[in-house]
Each structure stands twice: as structure tokens, then as C-alpha cells.
């Protein structure tokens, strides 16, 4: 057997082994990035939640809702919550671009979050931030982002927020600055 025949044979065998490698194959299935498909979707939906005494505690309206059973997450597009204190009329409206509900009462709102006072007698007219966590059961909200509070005659900015909407107690955490204009009417 000549050297040329031996080299051609080795080349042929190496080509066969290369294409038959179990770790790499031309016919291998394409690996698609795993994407979760929602188990339930709704458009232009309204959801009302009642407390243990049977009183309306919150009302949610969203342009789009998608529920993912595997992760137990519900995602909302353009959610708008109206919050009712215990046995009372609506006091606050919270809107955002995106909302996620991971547990039954825990809501995370992101992008253009605005809390508006529905009661004209409130000192605080609006609170804006980029991210907010809301517990619908306790009406507690928190954020670690930049916050802007607007009142009738003042603007307050800071970083971080803790608030109890039932007791109407709002606390900014740090880097607080306030501008007061007594000439506004």
C-alpha cells in the first residue's frame, strides 16, 4: 500500500468520524430560546377585589393581561389601580406602564408609575417614580427609586419611599429636597 493511498484512507475515515460525532451533527435540532406562552390572556379587562368584610378594596383596569401558570405570574400592560381604604370611598389611583403580580396581593409596578389622589382634600396630589411595590392586602407601598411628591404648594423629591395608604402616612427615605411656594393659589 502506498503512502498516498494510506493518507486518502485516513482522510476519508477522519471525515466520516467528524460527521458522525454524537456531540455535533448537521441534522441536530435547533435549540430555540425557551419562551413562555401565557395560559390565559385578556384585553381591556377590569378586576374588582373585595376585603374579608365584603367591601371593595381595589379595582384594576388594564389594556392587556397575561397569566403564566408555570411561574404563577400575571403581567399587566397599562394597569390602573383604584384603591379603597377600609369601608371608604376611593382615595388613590395608581397607574403604570407594566404591572406584575407574583403572589395574590403583591404587585410590582414599573415605568411611569403615578399615584394620584382622588380626594381633592388630600395634601399630596401625586407621587411619581419608576418602580413601586404594592401590597393590596395591607395597602403598603414601597420603592427604592427616585420619588417626586407634588402637593398644592410644594414639590418634594427623594430616594426611597415607604407609605401606608390606609393611614395616609408617607415617608421618604433619603436625599430629600423640598420646594415650597406659598404664592401659589
N, C-alpha and C positions, 0 to 999 in steps of 0.2 A: 504494500500500500504506500502510495507516495505521500509526501508531506502536504501537497495541495489538496488531495482527497481527504486527508485527516482534518485539515483546517476547515474545509467546507462542511464536513460532517459535524465538527464541534460547533460551528456557527449555526447550523440547522438545529441541532439539539438545544443550544442556548436560546434560540428564538422560540422554539416550542415550549421550553420551560418558562420563559419570560411571559408568554401569552397564556399559559395555563396556571400561573401563580394564583393560589386561592386568595391572596390578600389584595390582588389587583386584577381587574378584568375589564375588558372593553364593554361587556354586557352587564356590568354591575348596575344595580338600581340606583337611580339618582337619589341623593339624600336631600330631602326638602326640609327647610327650616320648619320646626313644629309650630303650627299656628292653631290657636284655639278658636273654634267656631262656637258662637253663642247657642245655648239650648233654647232660649226664648228671647224674642225681640218685640218691642212695641214702639210706635211712633205717636207723638202728640198725646202723651199719657198724663193722667192725674191720679195721684195716690193719696188717700187720707189715712192718717194713723190716729188711733184713739188711745187714751190712757186707761188705767185699771178701773177708774170710776165711770168710764164711758164718755168722757169729754174729748172733743177734738184737740189733739196736741200738736199736730203738724199736717201740713198739706204740701205735697210735692207735685210740681208740674215740670215735665221735661220734653224736649223735642224728640229725643230718642233714648231708648233704654235697651240694654243687652244684658242678659243674665247668663253666667257661666257656671254650670252645675259642678264641674270638676274642681274649680277653685273656690266656689261659693262666693263669687264676687259679682256685684251688679254695677254696671257702668252706665252713667247718665251723660247725655250731651245737653248743654244749656239747662241745667237744673235750676229750679227756683223754689225754695222752701219758704212757706209762711209758717211762723212758729206762734203757738198759742200758749201763754202761761196757764197755770192751773186755773181751770174754770173761767177763763177770761176771753176778752176779745183779742184779735191778732195784734201783736206788738212789733214783730220783726219780720223782715223779708230778707232771705239770704239767697243770692244768685251767683252763678259762676259759669265758666265755660265747660268744665268737666267735673263730674262727681263720681266717687267710688264708694260703695257700701260693702265693707268687708265682713261685718257682723251685723246683727239685726238693728242695733241702734247707733253704730259708729259710722260716720260719714266723713270722707275726706274730699274737700272741695279745692280745686286748683284753677289757676288762670282767671284773672279779673274777678276776684271774689269781692262782692259788695254786700254789706249788711246795711239795710235801710230801716229806719224807724218808721212804723206805720202810724204810730200815735203822735199827733202834732205837738203834744205837750212834752215830749222827750227832750232832754238836754242834748243828747247825742243824736245827730241827724243821720250820719252814715259812718261806716268803718270800711276801709278798703285794704286789701292785702293780696298776695299772690297764692297763698296756700293757707287752708284753715281746716282744723279738725273739729267736728261737732258730734256731741253725744246727744241724741234725740231724747233719751230717757231722762237725763239729768239737766238738759238744756245748758250744758257746759261747753264752751268753745275754747280752743287754744291754737296758738300759732307761734312759730319761731322765726317768722319772716318780718319784713318791714311792714309797719302798720301806719295808716293815716286815719285819724278820727276827726270828723268835721261836726261842729256844732253851729248854733246860730251866730255866735260872735267869736268863735275861736277855731283854730286848727291845731291838732297835736300829732306829732309823729314820734315813732319809737320802733324798737325791735322787740318782738315777742309780745304775746297777748294771752291773758287768762281772763275769762269772763263767765259769769253766771247770769244767763238771760232771765231766769225766774226772779232773781233778786235784783236785777239790773245793776250788777256790780261789774265794773270793767277795770282791769289792771294792766298797764303797760309794764314790760319787764326792764328794759334798759335803753340807753341812748335817747332819752325823752327830750323833746323840744316842743314848746308851745308858743303860739302867736295868738294874742288876744286883741280884738278890735272892738272897743266899746262904742265907736261911732256908727257901726252897722245898725240898721233897724229892721 
